[in-house]
Amino acid sequence: MPIKDKIVTWWIQNIIAPRREIIDKPGFIITTFTEHRQTTYLRDLFLPEKLFELIESRIVEKYGDRGREALYSVGKKNGYVYAAMSNFPTIKNRTKKELADFAYLFVRYCETTFAKQALHKLDLEQKIFTISFDDYIICRHNGLGHIMTEGGSAGIWAYVMQDKSIEGVQLECQGRGNERCFVICAPEQKLQEKTNNFFRVNDLPEQKFDIVYKTLNEIKATTHAVNSLRKLIDAGFFNYHEGILLYKDMRFFGCEAHIFYLLEQEIAKLQDGEQVLFDVCFEYGKLLQKTYGFTSFQKFIPDFFPALGFGDVFVLDHTAPRIAAVYYPWTAYSEQSKYIIFRGIMSGFISNSIGKHIEFTNQKITIRTDLTLTISP
């Protein structure tokens, strides 16, 4: 059996079969597992690689190194939160062998969802973790990878080592012409032996899985959405092959829901950052509609977005479009969010559908036993 087939078999046996990754409920993508008597329940989204390519490229084009640092900050904070919410083992509560075994399994998981191949080494004494990828998401096209490649890796390793000063840098990238993508995560003095060109982000959020997060993100029956990701894969709407999820030529990857909130939060710190982020998401929405190829947005939106984990999404008003997302993914940042990414994507998609520029500039949220988001022009 080819190595890639073995990887896919491992993914099915260890993730799908035990229902660690729940993909058969409309509106929800959930990762859930119990280890060492602790249960993890994460609200995930399947997100378009192209959107992240555009965000990174536009932010770096406009802001240069300041933009790169903001993107890296998003990635490191998201990786740290993801590891904390997932109750990853740490150097304080596991043996070195347990950490080594965990690293192996986690890299295998990355290999099945984010890349064709992943190879890693770790030095627990020096707190050094290196990983190389073949065909890794996002950076393979734009040569950047500040969010998911170096930032995400740094945040996860910082949590596992319980050392927020650990940083990461991508020394090689296929998107820049190298044969592989190569990332090293280590304490600052160790990184300086390789390069001085890396960012420092220490203000990492302390988010933990708790009953509030679980309650507001629990699976509930949808009223409008009928398609789960599993159903659309089985129907051939999405193509799943060798660990890669595709809608036509668009690749999607799974990520815990904090990522949208952290993207908005960090990019908003840049001058005019909110508008730039909205415009990029508007651009992606237009591209998504072009890929879809039809103008029936009122059908596509409730078919497509719930399957990716955005909740029970539907069009409230077709003539003066308003969109509701019941059971939208909740985090501790939900009440302060302006939902720029969601508003931007919907604005671009519907604008291209009706041949008229429209922007969803208003958002309203209701939080009771779940989060309901409504957007309007």
C-alpha positions in Angstrom: 0.0 0.0 0.0 1.5 3.4 -0.9 2.4 5.6 2.0 -0.3 8.2 1.2 -3.0 5.5 1.3 -1.7 4.4 4.7 -2.0 8.0 5.9 -5.6 8.3 4.6 -6.4 4.9 6.2 -5.0 6.2 9.5 -7.1 9.3 9.3 -10.3 7.4 8.7 -9.5 4.9 11.4 -8.4 7.4 14.0 -10.5 10.5 13.3 -13.6 9.7 11.3 -14.4 6.2 12.6 -14.3 7.0 16.3 -16.3 10.2 15.5 -13.6 12.4 16.8 -14.4 14.6 13.8 -18.2 15.0 13.5 -19.1 16.0 10.0 -22.5 14.6 9.5 -24.6 17.3 11.3 -25.8 20.3 9.2 -24.3 23.5 10.4 -21.6 21.9 12.6 -18.1 20.6 12.4 -17.1 19.3 15.8 -13.9 17.7 17.0 -14.5 15.7 20.2 -12.4 13.2 22.1 -11.7 12.1 25.7 -8.2 11.6 26.9 -6.9 11.3 30.5 -10.5 11.7 31.7 -10.8 15.1 30.1 -13.2 15.7 27.2 -12.4 18.1 24.3 -15.2 19.6 22.2 -14.0 22.0 19.5 -16.2 24.0 17.1 -14.4 23.8 13.8 -14.8 25.4 10.4 -13.6 24.2 7.0 -12.0 27.3 5.5 -10.9 28.2 1.9 -7.2 28.1 1.3 -7.6 30.8 -1.3 -9.1 33.3 1.2 -6.0 33.0 3.4 -3.7 33.3 0.4 -5.4 36.6 -0.5 -5.5 37.9 3.1 -1.7 37.3 3.6 -0.8 38.7 0.2 -2.8 41.8 0.4 -1.8 42.6 4.0 1.9 42.2 3.2 1.6 44.2 0.0 0.0 47.1 1.9 1.8 47.0 5.3 5.1 45.2 4.7 6.8 43.9 7.8 4.2 45.4 10.1 1.6 43.3 8.2 3.8 40.2 8.4 4.0 40.6 12.1 0.2 41.0 12.5 -0.3 37.8 10.4 2.3 35.9 12.5 0.6 37.2 15.7 -2.7 35.8 14.4 -1.1 32.4 13.8 0.8 32.1 17.0 -2.2 33.2 19.1 -4.5 30.8 17.2 -2.0 27.9 17.6 -1.7 28.6 21.3 -5.4 28.8 21.9 -6.0 25.7 19.7 -3.5 23.7 21.8 -5.0 24.9 25.1 -8.6 24.3 24.0 -7.5 20.8 22.8 -5.9 20.1 26.2 -2.6 19.2 24.4 0.0 17.5 26.7 2.7 19.8 28.0 6.2 19.4 29.4 4.7 20.0 32.8 2.3 17.1 32.8 3.7 14.4 30.5 6.9 12.3 30.2 9.3 12.9 27.3 8.2 9.7 25.7 4.5 10.7 25.9 5.4 14.1 24.3 7.3 12.4 21.6 4.5 10.0 20.9 2.0 12.8 20.8 4.2 14.9 18.4 4.3 11.9 16.0 0.5 11.5 16.0 -0.2 15.2 15.7 2.2 15.5 12.7 0.5 12.5 11.1 -2.8 14.4 11.5 -1.3 17.5 9.9 0.0 15.2 7.1 -3.6 14.0 6.3 -5.2 17.5 6.3 -2.7 20.2 5.5 0.1 18.7 3.5 1.2 15.7 1.3 4.1 14.9 3.7 5.4 16.1 7.0 8.6 15.2 8.7 9.6 16.4 12.2 12.4 16.4 14.8 12.2 17.5 18.4 14.8 18.2 21.0 13.0 18.5 24.3 16.1 19.5 26.3 16.6 22.5 24.0 12.9 23.1 23.4 13.5 22.9 19.6 10.9 21.5 17.2 11.5 21.4 13.4 9.1 20.3 10.8 9.2 20.1 7.0 6.2 20.0 4.7 5.5 19.1 1.1 2.6 20.9 -0.5 1.5 22.7 2.7 -1.6 24.8 2.6 -1.4 28.6 1.7 2.3 29.2 1.6 2.8 26.7 -1.3 1.1 29.4 -3.4 1.9 32.8 -1.9 5.3 32.1 -0.4 4.3 33.6 3.0 2.7 31.3 5.5 2.8 33.6 8.4 -0.5 32.5 9.8 -0.7 28.7 9.5 2.9 27.7 8.8 5.2 29.5 11.1 2.8 31.3 13.4 0.5 28.3 14.0 3.5 26.0 14.6 5.1 28.4 17.1 1.9 28.8 19.1 1.3 25.1 19.4 4.9 24.4 20.4 4.9 27.4 22.9 1.9 25.8 24.6 3.4 22.3 24.7 6.7 23.7 26.1 4.7 26.1 28.4 7.0 28.9 27.2 5.4 31.9 25.5 8.7 33.2 24.4 9.2 30.4 21.9 8.9 31.7 18.4 8.9 30.1 14.9 10.3 31.0 11.6 9.9 29.5 8.1 13.4 29.2 6.7 12.4 27.5 3.5 9.2 27.6 1.4 8.1 25.9 -1.7 6.1 29.0 -2.6 9.5 30.8 -2.7 11.2 28.2 -4.9 12.6 25.8 -2.2 12.1 22.1 -2.4 10.3 22.0 0.9 8.7 24.2 3.5 10.8 24.1 6.6 9.9 25.6 10.0 11.9 25.8 13.2 10.3 26.6 16.6 12.6 27.3 19.5 13.6 29.8 22.2 14.9 33.1 20.9 18.5 32.5 21.5 18.3 29.2 19.6 16.6 30.8 16.7 19.2 33.5 16.5 21.8 30.7 15.7 19.8 30.3 12.4 18.5 33.8 11.7 17.7 37.2 13.3 14.7 37.7 11.0 11.8 36.5 13.1 8.9 38.1 15.0 8.3 38.1 18.8 4.8 37.8 20.1 4.4 37.1 23.8 0.9 38.4 24.7 -0.8 35.1 24.1 -4.5 34.7 25.3 -5.4 32.2 28.0 -8.4 30.5 26.6 -9.5 27.1 27.9 -12.3 24.7 27.0 -15.1 25.3 29.5 -18.9 24.7 29.9 -19.8 28.1 28.4 -17.9 27.3 25.2 -19.4 23.8 25.0 -23.0 25.0 25.7 -23.0 27.8 23.1 -21.5 25.5 20.5 -23.4 22.3 21.1 -24.9 20.6 18.1 -28.6 21.5 17.6 -31.1 20.7 15.0 -31.2 23.1 12.1 -34.4 24.6 10.7 -33.1 25.6 7.2 -29.9 23.8 6.5 -30.2 20.2 5.4 -26.7 19.5 4.1 -23.8 18.3 6.3 -20.3 18.1 5.0 -20.6 14.3 5.0 -23.7 14.5 2.8 -22.1 16.8 0.3 -19.0 14.6 0.1 -21.1 11.6 -0.5 -23.1 13.5 -3.2 -19.9 14.5 -5.0 -20.4 18.3 -4.3 -17.2 18.3 -2.4 -14.4 16.0 -3.4 -12.4 14.3 -0.6 -9.3 12.4 -1.8 -6.0 11.6 0.0 -6.9 13.9 2.9 -7.7 16.9 0.7 -11.1 18.5 0.6 -12.0 20.4 -2.6 -14.9 22.3 -4.0 -14.2 22.3 -7.7 -10.7 23.7 -7.7 -10.9 25.4 -4.3 -9.1 23.6 -1.4 -10.5 23.8 2.1 -8.9 23.0 5.5 -10.2 22.5 9.0 -9.5 25.0 11.7 -11.0 25.8 15.1 -13.4 28.8 15.1 -11.1 31.3 17.0 -9.2 31.9 13.8 -11.7 34.3 12.3 -12.0 36.3 15.5 -8.2 36.6 15.9 -7.7 37.6 12.3 -10.2 40.4 12.7 -8.7 41.5 16.0 -5.1 41.6 14.9 -5.6 43.2 11.4 -7.9 45.8 12.9 -4.8 47.1 14.8 -3.4 48.2 11.4 -4.3 51.6 10.0 -7.5 51.0 7.9 -7.0 47.3 8.6 -10.8 46.6 9.0 -11.5 48.0 5.5 -8.6 46.2 3.9 -9.8 42.9 5.5 -13.3 43.5 4.3 -12.2 44.3 0.8 -10.1 41.1 0.6 -13.0 39.0 1.8 -15.3 40.8 -0.7 -12.8 39.8 -3.4 -12.9 36.2 -2.3 -16.7 36.2 -2.2 -16.8 37.3 -5.9 -14.3 34.6 -6.7 -16.4 32.0 -4.9 -19.5 33.0 -6.9 -17.6 32.8 -10.1 -16.5 29.3 -9.2 -20.1 28.4 -8.4 -21.2 29.7 -11.8 -24.8 30.5 -11.0 -26.7 33.5 -9.6 -29.1 31.6 -7.2 -27.4 32.9 -4.0 -30.5 32.2 -2.0 -30.0 28.5 -2.8 -26.2 28.3 -2.6 -25.7 30.0 0.7 -27.9 27.6 2.8 -26.5 24.6 0.9 -22.8 25.6 1.2 -21.9 27.5 4.4 -23.7 25.2 6.9 -21.8 22.2 5.5 -18.6 24.1 6.4 -19.6 24.6 10.0 -21.1 28.1 10.0 -24.4 27.1 11.6 -27.9 27.3 10.2 -27.2 30.0 7.5 -30.0 31.2 5.3 -31.3 34.3 3.4 -33.9 36.2 5.3 -34.8 38.7 2.5 -34.0 38.1 -1.2 -34.8 41.5 -2.6 -33.0 43.6 0.1 -30.7 40.8 1.2 -30.4 40.0 4.8 -28.6 36.9 6.0 -29.0 35.0 9.3 -26.6 32.5 10.8 -28.2 30.7 13.7 -25.7 28.7 15.8 -22.8 30.7 14.4 -19.5 29.5 16.1 -19.1 31.3 19.5 -15.9 32.3 21.3 -15.1 34.6 24.1 -14.5 37.3 21.4 -18.0 37.1 19.8 -19.6 40.0 21.6 -16.8 42.4 20.5 -16.5 41.1 16.9 -17.7 43.1 13.9 -17.8 39.9 11.8 -15.8 41.5 9.0 -14.8 38.3 7.3 -18.3 36.8 7.1 -19.8 40.1 6.0 -17.2 40.6 3.4 -17.5 37.2 1.8 -21.3 37.5 1.7 -21.1 41.0 0.2 -18.9 39.8 -2.6 -20.8 36.7 -3.4 -24.2 38.4 -3.6 -22.8 41.4 -5.5 -21.5 39.1 -8.2 -24.8 37.1 -8.2 -27.1 40.1 -8.7 -24.7 42.2 -10.8 -25.0 45.1 -8.3 -22.5 46.2 -5.6 -23.9 45.6 -2.2 -22.1 45.7 1.2 -23.3 44.1 4.4 -22.2 46.9 6.7 -24.4 46.1 9.7 -24.4 43.1 12.1 -26.6 42.1 15.0 -25.9 39.3 17.4 -28.1 37.5 20.0 -26.6 35.3 22.5 -28.7 33.0 24.7 -28.1 29.3 24.5 -26.3 29.9 21.2 -25.1 32.7 19.0 -27.3 34.1 16.2 -25.8 36.6 13.8 -27.8 38.7 11.3 -26.1 40.9 8.7 -27.7 43.5 6.5 -26.7 46.4 4.1 
